């Protein structure tokens, strides 16, 4: 992938809304995350500890028989 050298180090805001069955501290399993009909299911986990969020999800790509890492995997700080 080619990037514009002038954009290195710049940040931007982005978002995704993943409906989870609970917002309490703990672990949410990918298999428990609802997805719309026709979309791939999730595998892996989302963990919440206070204001710390860790996303470690796989997308169950049944068409290609692969488990693709989510582009949202990583550690985040939650804000209210």
Phi, psi and omega in degrees: 000134181259134178240151174291121182304334179288344183266355181297132179089350177280148176240163177210158178271141177213166180204161172215146178248113177246110180290120180249150184290347182207148177249008180286163175301145177136201184248133174249124181274138181306323181296341180266359180274121181290141175231152179291153177304133179094352178259154179289145177281161178263151170233167179094205186216159165237128178240140180235125177227100183063240179262011180260131179236130176237123179254123179222071185250151171240147175259123184280084183283088184288337179293316181260004181053048180228159173246102184271135175292140176289141177291349181266001179300139179151186180251138183224160173251126180279143175234152183257000000 
